Amino acid sequence: MNVLVTGGSRGIGRAIAHTFAARGDRVAVHFGSNEQAAEETLAALPGEGHVLVGGDLGDPVAAQQIADAAEELLGGVDVLVNNAAVGTTPETSTPVATVDYAHWQEVWRRTLDVNLLGVANVSFHVARHLIARGAPGRIVNVGSRGAFRGEPEHPAYGASKAALHALGQSLAIELAPHGISVTSVAPGFTATERVKHRITDAVREQSPFGRVAEPEEIAHAVVFLASAEATWASGAILDLNGASYLR
């Protein structure tokens, strides 16, 4: 299969790209700004024929260019993994009681532009390419436990991931007649470079396993949902949080 992984330069995206490549799939590693990290990811992928695709998902024109470039460079995208996102960082923290209103608006706009509209736009173009080729396909969205549990200091992030899950379910219904399945995963805390400094004993104890997820655990679930064997899971949202939040 040919796979486009957005936000594939590091973290969960890097693990997803590597897991697909280890199966013999060809991968387009998308990056937004960290080209060096994306090149490192690309160089470490097993197999051949992998490519880099850059662009700002928050820009609708760039979103189309990302999808079109991956389609051309891979000779067709069979699987889209929507992983790129504005995450929960000190810069995107917006506690209502203290945040400046201008910063509140800026964070909300940027988060929705990337986490929701960027996903919608890339999915649109990948799906249109699949439909034009008359080919089956898979879209897997990387959502978040925060869509259900809440993100009190990052409400834009939590809201964007809840909307992402809803988008996936709507697309699952619309695209099924074209042979395209759409699923989502909702990870909890995962030991990526970006959040390792925030993983305390209290965070580990949220799960009865006493730990947080490794990126590879999320990647293996994504690869399964992208398989033909998982077609009947279309529309599903898979919780990947080690029983730290049950709904």
C-alpha positions in Angstrom: 0.0 0.0 0.0 0.9 3.6 -0.4 0.4 5.7 2.7 0.4 9.4 3.5 1.1 10.2 7.2 0.6 13.8 8.1 2.8 15.0 10.9 5.1 12.1 10.3 8.4 13.7 11.3 8.4 12.6 14.9 6.4 11.2 17.8 3.3 9.1 17.0 3.6 10.0 13.3 7.1 8.8 13.1 6.1 5.5 14.7 3.2 5.1 12.3 5.4 5.8 9.3 8.0 3.2 10.5 5.4 0.6 11.2 3.8 0.8 7.8 7.3 0.8 6.1 8.3 -2.3 8.1 5.4 -4.1 6.5 6.6 -3.2 3.0 4.4 -0.2 2.4 5.6 3.0 0.8 5.2 6.1 2.9 4.9 9.8 2.2 6.1 11.5 5.4 4.5 14.9 5.7 6.0 17.7 7.8 4.7 21.2 8.6 7.9 23.0 9.6 10.5 20.5 11.0 12.0 19.3 7.7 15.2 18.1 9.5 13.2 15.7 11.7 11.2 14.5 8.7 14.4 13.8 6.8 15.6 11.8 9.8 12.4 9.8 9.9 12.6 9.2 6.1 16.2 8.0 6.4 15.3 5.5 9.1 12.4 3.9 7.3 12.9 0.3 6.1 12.4 -0.4 2.5 12.5 1.9 -0.5 10.3 4.4 -2.4 9.5 6.6 0.6 9.1 10.4 0.0 8.8 13.7 1.9 5.9 16.1 1.5 6.0 19.5 3.2 3.2 22.0 3.8 1.1 23.9 6.3 -2.1 22.0 6.9 -3.7 25.1 8.2 -3.6 26.6 4.7 -6.3 25.2 2.4 -4.2 25.6 -0.7 -1.3 23.9 0.9 -3.6 21.1 2.1 -4.5 20.3 -1.5 -0.9 20.5 -2.6 0.1 18.0 0.1 -2.5 15.5 -1.1 -1.7 16.0 -4.7 2.0 15.7 -4.2 1.7 12.5 -2.3 -0.6 11.1 -5.0 1.9 11.9 -7.7 5.0 10.9 -5.9 3.6 7.6 -4.7 1.6 6.8 -7.8 -1.6 6.9 -5.7 -2.4 7.2 -2.0 -4.3 4.1 -0.6 -4.2 5.1 3.0 -4.3 8.5 4.7 -3.4 8.9 8.3 -4.4 12.2 9.7 -1.9 12.6 12.5 -0.6 16.2 12.4 -2.1 18.5 15.0 -1.5 21.5 17.1 -0.9 19.9 20.5 -1.1 20.7 24.1 1.9 22.8 24.9 2.6 25.7 27.2 2.2 28.0 24.1 -1.3 26.7 23.4 -2.4 26.7 27.0 -5.4 29.0 27.4 -6.8 29.0 31.0 -9.9 31.2 30.9 -9.2 33.0 34.2 -5.8 34.3 33.1 -5.3 34.1 29.3 -5.2 37.2 27.2 -8.3 37.4 24.9 -6.2 37.9 21.8 -4.1 34.8 22.5 -7.3 32.9 23.2 -8.5 33.7 19.7 -5.2 33.0 18.1 -4.9 29.5 19.7 -8.5 28.6 18.8 -8.1 29.7 15.2 -4.8 28.0 14.6 -5.9 24.8 16.4 -9.1 24.4 14.4 -7.4 25.4 11.1 -4.9 22.5 11.5 -6.7 19.9 13.7 -10.1 20.0 12.0 -10.1 22.0 8.8 -6.7 20.7 7.7 -7.9 17.1 8.2 -11.1 17.8 6.3 -9.3 19.4 3.4 -6.6 16.7 3.0 -9.3 14.0 3.4 -11.4 15.6 0.7 -8.6 15.6 -1.8 -7.3 12.1 -1.0 -10.9 10.8 -1.2 -11.4 12.5 -4.5 -8.3 10.9 -5.9 -9.4 7.5 -4.7 -12.9 8.0 -6.2 -11.4 9.1 -9.5 -9.2 6.0 -9.7 -12.1 3.8 -8.6 -9.9 2.4 -5.9 -10.8 1.4 -2.3 -9.0 3.2 0.5 -8.6 3.9 4.2 -8.6 7.1 6.2 -7.5 6.8 9.9 -7.7 9.9 12.1 -5.6 10.3 15.2 -7.9 11.9 17.7 -7.5 12.0 21.5 -8.8 10.9 24.8 -9.2 14.6 25.5 -12.2 14.7 23.2 -14.1 12.8 25.9 -12.2 13.4 29.2 -11.8 17.1 28.6 -8.8 19.4 28.3 -9.3 22.1 30.9 -6.3 24.3 30.0 -6.4 23.4 26.3 -10.1 23.6 25.4 -9.4 24.3 21.7 -7.5 21.0 21.5 -10.2 19.0 23.2 -12.9 20.6 21.0 -10.9 20.0 17.8 -10.4 16.4 18.6 -14.1 15.9 19.4 -15.0 17.5 16.1 -12.4 15.3 14.3 -14.1 12.2 15.7 -17.5 13.4 14.4 -16.0 14.3 11.0 -14.6 10.8 10.7 -18.0 9.3 11.4 -19.7 11.5 8.9 -17.1 10.6 6.2 -17.4 7.0 7.1 -21.1 7.0 6.0 -20.5 9.2 2.9 -17.5 7.3 1.6 -18.5 3.7 2.2 -20.3 3.4 -1.2 -16.9 4.3 -2.7 -15.1 1.5 -0.8 -13.4 3.9 1.5 -13.4 3.2 5.2 -12.9 5.9 7.8 -11.9 5.2 11.4 -10.4 7.1 14.4 -8.2 6.3 17.3 -8.3 8.2 20.6 -5.0 7.9 22.4 -4.4 8.9 26.0 -1.0 10.1 27.2 1.8 8.7 24.9 5.5 8.8 25.6 6.6 11.1 22.7 9.4 13.6 22.8 6.9 16.5 23.1 5.3 15.4 26.3 7.8 13.2 28.1 8.6 16.0 30.5 4.9 16.0 31.6 4.8 12.3 32.4 4.7 12.1 36.2 3.8 9.4 38.6 0.3 10.9 38.8 -0.1 10.7 35.0 1.1 7.1 35.0 -1.4 6.2 37.7 -4.3 7.4 35.5 -4.0 3.9 33.9 -4.4 0.7 36.0 -1.3 -0.5 34.1 0.7 2.2 35.9 2.2 3.6 32.7 1.5 5.6 29.6 1.4 4.3 26.0 4.4 3.9 23.7 4.1 5.5 20.2 4.4 2.0 18.7 1.3 0.8 20.5 -0.7 3.6 18.8 1.0 2.8 15.5 0.0 -0.8 15.5 -3.6 0.0 16.1 -3.6 2.5 13.2 -2.0 0.0 10.8 -4.7 -2.6 11.7 -7.5 -0.1 11.1 -5.9 0.7 7.7 -6.0 -2.9 6.7 -8.7 -4.5 4.5 -9.5 -6.8 7.4 -10.7 -3.8 9.4 -13.1 -2.5 6.8 -16.1 -3.3 8.9 -14.8 -1.1 11.7 -15.5 2.0 9.5 -17.0 4.7 11.7 -15.5 3.4 14.9 -13.5 5.4 17.4 -11.0 3.2 19.1 -9.9 4.2 22.6 -6.2 3.6 23.2 -5.7 4.9 26.8 -4.9 1.8 28.9 -8.3 2.0 30.7 -7.4 5.4 32.0 -10.7 6.8 30.8 -13.8 4.6 30.1 -17.0 5.8 28.4 
